[in-house]
């Protein structure tokens, strides 16, 4: 099964990964490749634990990630 992951860069270096379909499933790594490999391991462990406890395994819902542009000096900031 495929899971959507969100990869976050960390200011100090490296990356952390969250799996939106599996709340509480996170991982990290020094490179994107390492973070993804660690995420795979985390997902496998997380799913196995859910199944062992008789809980539903979250399904990926094709999460879409986009960007919304907001001018640096928005209308709200100008009113202050």
N, C-alpha and C positions, 0 to 999 in steps of 0.2 A: 504494500500500500504506500502511496506517496503522501507526504505531509508538506504543507507549506510552512516554511520557516522564515522568520524575520531576523536579519543579521544586523547587529548594532556595533558600530565602531566605538571603542573605549578611548577616552582621552589619553590615558596612560600607555596605550598601545594594546593591540589585540582586539578581539571581537567577542561578543556574547550573542547567543542565539536563543530565541524563544519559539515555541511551537503553539500557535494560537488554538489549534484544535485540541490540544492536550494541556489544559491549565496546570501550571506547576512544573512543566517540563522545560528545562533550560539547560544550556551548555555553554562552553566557552573554548577559545583557542587563540594561539598567537597569530595564526594566519586564517584567512577565510577557509582554506582547504581543511586545516586542522579543526576549526570550529564546526564545519559541516560533518566531518568524520566523527567528532565527539557527539554532535547532535544525533547522528544515526544511532550511536550506542545508547544515548540517553532515551531516545524514542523507543528502542527495542526494550530497554529495561522498564520504562514507564508503562508501556502496553502490557508487558508480561505481568507487572505488579497489579494493574487494573484487572486483568483476566483472572489472576490468582485470587483476588478479593471478590470476584464475581460482579465487578462493576462494568458499566458500558465503556467501550473504547471510543473515544471521540473520533468523529469523522471530519475529514477536511472538507471545507465548504468553499473551495476556490476563492480564498481571500484575495481581494484586489487591493493594491496599495498604490496611491497616487499622491500627487503634490498639489497644493493650493497656494497660489501666490498672493501674498498680502504685502502691499507697499510698506516700506520701512517706516514711513510716517503716515499711518492710517488716519481716517476721519476721526476715530475715537481719540487718538493722541492729539490731534489739532484742536479739539474742543477743550482740552485741559488747560 
